[in-house]
Amino acid sequence: MQLAARMSRLGTESAFEVLARAKALEAQGRNIIHLEIGEPDYDTPAHIREAAKQALDAGATHYGPAAGLPELRSAVAKHVAETRGIDVAPDQVVVTPGAKPIMYFVITALVDEGDEVIYPNPGFPIYESVINFVGGVPVPIPLREESGFQFDLDLFEKRVSPKTKLIILNSPQNPTGGVLDPSQLQRIAAIAADRRIPILTDEVYRHFMYDGEFVSVLGMPGLDDLTVLLDGFSKSYAMTGWRLGYGVMPLPLAEQVTKLMVNSNSCTASFVQYGGVAALQSDQSPVAAMVAEFKRRRDIVVEGLNSLPGVSCITPRGAFYAFPNITGTGRKASEVAEALLNGGVAVLSGTAFGEYGEGYLRLSYANSEANLREAIERMRPVLANLVK
């Protein structure tokens, strides 16, 4: 059958492709250490699982409201109000099966063909993929190592144009682990407010801050009716397979995003949402313990990477990824990633996150200390052979 032309504009997420290749090698008897997939190696906390089980037993297996259960929308509104210091009404919350639909729906609702969208590069690959899919024009802002992978604000100001219909921010960042400083966010917010440009702020890694305090653009002056928050439960609560996310946005946009939910998913699974209520309203100590452990692993990985031939790595301030510079090998990132996979370590080429990711790899340190140390030792001879 003949596919619609727009399908050729749709990208993918390389982490799942590399995971599939790594699993195929394991099926052949190879031992692979997985550093490619951005997934906590922790189990979902017991009290969250128990809440979902109780909801199943109580019959929460039927359709729910398209925008989400009132209980979860209220819990999210309260949580966001407390953590970002702003007033949020439950009607501003739309619950989705995972956080990605918020990204997809918001871009779909706001961007027409030919409209420009500013986004970070290297960045989460689905940003650029969906911009292209809807016929928008991706306008990347390079994230440079020398600035700690922060926005080049001078370039940002030059690239904002009358065609700019959306600005996408991500802090802490995937894949770099960089964090946007408050002064940067304030300058971006001032420009967006002055020119009436909506901002989609992806804060999925908010809990994973190791240095400094988390600051959100949400609630900055002039942005009350222009900001969309994207967040979810996958990372902070180790709920990747549950598929539970949400957006907080101005009410007129929430109504349109709910319409897109009706046309695509109908609703998010009700028993899963009750797990989300428990996640937000109950004990947060499992989150704090996981973040503390990931900070310890971060330091182990960065030290190990800096001991490898042809590699240097700055210390990421957030998320759970290292983004080492491998230009010292004299090889392209895809070549290095391929060699490492054959050597028993699955990582991602920086170019999986955009053209400005060339010269880098992304490693997830959401794995055990033993596996991380073994991965570094497996990488050592591979890289020594690659260095020109």
N, C-alpha and C positions, 0 to 999 in steps of 0.2 A: 504494500500500500504506500501511497505517497504522503510523506509527512508535511506538515505545515512548515513554511519557511522559517518561522520564528524558532522552531526547535533547534536550528543550527546556531542560534545565538545563546542557547542555554548551556552553561558550564556545569561543573561538578565539584565535588569536594574530594580532593586527592587522598585525604586520610583514609577514606573508606576503600579506595582503590588499592592503596598500598597494604591496608589491612587484609584485603582479599588475597593479594599476592603472597603476603606473609603466611596466611593460613594455608594456602596451597603448598608452600614449601614445607610447612609443618606436617601436612598430610603425607608428604614424601619422606618423612622421618627426620627433617631438619629441625634443629632447635633455634628458635628465633626469640629475641628479646624485643618486646613491643614498646617502642617509644614514639610511635607514629600517631596514635589515637589519643584525642584529648578527653580522657575519661578517668575520673578518680578510681583508684583501685580499692576503695572502701565499699562496704555494703551500705545500703540505705539504713539509717538508724532504725532500731527496733520499734520505737513508738510510732514512727511514720508507717511502717509496714502494718503494725497492729491496727492503726486507724483505718487503713484501706481494707483490711480483712473484716473489721467490724462493719464497715459500710457495705461490703459485699453481702455479708450475712443479713444485713438489714434491708437488702433489696435495692441498693443503689446501682442497678444494672440497666436502667432505662434512659431514654432521652432526657437531657437537661436543657436549660436555656442556652441559646447559641453563644451568648456572651460570657457564660460561666455561671456556676451556682452562686446564689446570693451570699452564702456563707464564705466562699473563697474570695469573691470580689470585695467583700467587706474586710476580710483579713488582709488582703493585699493592700487595700486603701489605707488601712491603719498602719501596716508595716512600712509602706512608702512614706507616709506622712511622718512617722517617727524617725526613719533613717535618713530622709532628705530634708526634713524641716519645712515641709510645705503642707497646705491643705489639699487633700485628695478625696473626692467623692467616689463611692463604689461604682456609680454609673460611668466613670471615666476608665474603668478597668475592663479589658477584654481578655478572657482566658482562652488559651489555644493549646493544641496538642504539640508541645515543644515551643521554644522561643522563635524558631525560624519562621513560622507563619506570620508573626508580627512583622518581621523584616519584609517578607514577601507581600503581605497585604498593604502595608504602609506605602511601600514603593509603588505598588499597583494603583493605590488610591490617589497618589499625589503626582505621579510622573507621567506626562504624555510623551508621545514620540517627539524627539528633538530637544526635550528638556534636559538640562544638565544636572548631574548629581555629584557633589564633592564627597570623596570618601578616602580613607587611609590606605596606603599601599606601601609595603606589604600589609595586607589585611585579610579578614575572613573572606574566603573566595566567593561566598554566596552574595555578598554586596554587589560585586561587579557583574556576576552572573544574572541577577534579577534586573539590574539596571539595563543591561543589554537586552534581556528578554522582553521587557515592556517597550523597547524602542528608545530608551533614554540614552544620554551620552555620558559615559563615565569620565569624571574629571579627577584623576588621582592626585593626592598630596603625598609626595615621597616621605617616608619615615627614615631618617638617617641615624646611623649608629652614633655619630659624633655629637648629636644632640640628645642622646638617650632615647632615640626613636620617638621624639615629640614632633608635633606639627611644625613645618616651616611656615611661620605665620606671614612672612612677607610674600611668599609664593601663594599662600592661601588667599590673601587679599587681592592679589593680581588675578587669581582664577575665579573669584566670585564675579558673576556677570548677571545681566538682566535675565539670562536664561536659567540661572541657578534656581532650582525648585526644591532642593533638599540638600542638607548637610548631614553626613553620617559620622558620628564619633564613636570611638571604642576605647574605654579606659577603665581598668587595666586592659592591655591589648593582647589579642591573639593575632599574630604569632610571636611578637617581639618581647612581650612582658613589660613593655614600656607603659608609663603613666603620664597623662597630661597634667601639668602643673596648674594650680588655681589661676595664675595670671594668664596662662594660655586660654583656659576655658572662658575667662572673663572677656578676653579680647574677641574670641570667636562669638560669644554670646552677644556682645555689643554690636558686631557687624550683622549678625543674623537678625537681631531685633530692629536695627536701623533699616534693613532692607526687606524685612518681613519674610525671611526665609525659614521654613520649618527645620528643626533639628531632630534626627533620630539618634538617641544616645543609647548605645549598647553597653549595659552594665552587668552582664552575666557574671563577670569575674570580680564583682565588687568586694566580696569577702576576702579575696586573695590579694590583700595588700600587705607587703612585708616591710616597706620603708615609707614613712609618712602617713598622713591621714587621707582617707578617700574623700574626694570632692566631686559632686555631680553638677552638671550644667543645669539640671532641673531646678527651677525656682529662681534662676538668676533674673535680674531686672529685664522686663520687656518680653519675656518668653512664656508667660503663662498660657497663651493660646497658640504657641508655636512648637512646643516640645513634646516629643514622644519618647517615653521610657520603654526600653526592651529589657526584660529580665526573665528569669526562670529558675527552676529547681534542680536542673541536671547537675550542675557543677557543685554548688554549695552544699547540697543535701545528698549527693551521690545518687541521683535519681535519673540517670541518662535514659534508661529503658522505659521509664514511666511516661515520657513525653508530656511534659507539663511546663508551660511558660505563660507569660502574660505581657500585655502592653498597658501603659497608663498614658492617656492622651486627652486632648480637648474633646468635649462631648460630641460635637458635630462629626469629628473624625471617628470616634468610637462607634457611632451609629453606622458609618460606612464600613468600617472594619468588621462589625458584627454582620453586616449584609454579606460580606465576602466569606465569613464563617458559614453562614447559612447555605451559600452556594457551593461550598467545598467540603466541609467536615461535618456540618449540622451542629455538632457540639463536641466538647471534650469529655472523655469518659468520667462519669460521676464519681465512681469509687476512687479513681485517681485523684480527683479534686479534693476529696476528703483527706487524702494523704497530704496534700498541699496545705490544707488548713492546719493539720497537726504540725507540719514542718514549721510554719510561721508562728504558731501560738504556743509551742511547747519548748522543751529544753534545747538551748542553742549550744550547749557545751560540746556536742559531737562536731559541730562546724568549727569551733575554735580549736579543738584538738587536731582536726585534719589540717587546718591551715598552718598550725605550728609545726606539724610534721612535714608538710610540704616546704616550709621555709628551710628546715634542716636539710631536706633532700636537695633543695635548690643550691645550697652552699656546697654540698658534696659534688653535684654535677658540674657546677661552674669551675670548681677547683680541678676536677678531673679533665674537663674539656681544655682548660688552659695548659695542661701538661702534654697535650697531644701535638704531634708534628703538623705544622701548617694551619693550626687552629688558634683562634683567640675568642674570648667570650666575656662580654660585660655582664654584670650581675643584674638580672631582671628585677624590677621593683614590684611586679605583680603577676597575676595569672599563675599558671604552672607549666610554663614553657621556657626553655633556653633557646636562644637564637644565635648560635655561634657563627663567627666569621670564618669561612674556610678558603678565602682568597689566597692564603699562603700555600695552598696545595697546587695552585696553578690550574685547577680543573673547574669545570662547570658544576654547579650545585647538583644538577640531575645526575651527573656522572658519579659524583661522590656518594650520593644517596643510593644509587644502584649498587655500587661496590660494597657499601656497608650492609645492604640487605643481603647480598651474597655472602657477606662475612658474618651473618647471624644477628644483625641489629637493624630493625626497621625504623627509619626516620623519614622525614619529609624534606624535599628540596624547598628552599626558600621561594622558588618561582611558583610553587603551588599556591602562593599567596599574592602573586602579582609580579610584574616585571622588575620591580625594585627589590625583590627578594633574592635576585641573583647574587651569588657569593656567600649565601647563608644556608644553614639547615635549621629545621625546627625539630626540637626534641621535647617530648612531654616527660616530665619527671614525676608523673603520677604513677609511679611504679615502686617496687620495694627497694630498699637500700642495697640489698644483695644484688638484685638485677641491675641496678644503676651502676654499681661498681664493676660488675662483670661486663656490662655493655661498654664501658670506657676501655677496659682491657681488650675486648674484641676489636674495638675501633682502632687501637694503637697500630697494629701491624698493617691493617688495611690502608690507613692514612700514610704510614711510612712508605708504602709501595707507590702511593699516588703522588707524593710530593716530587715536583720536578727539580 
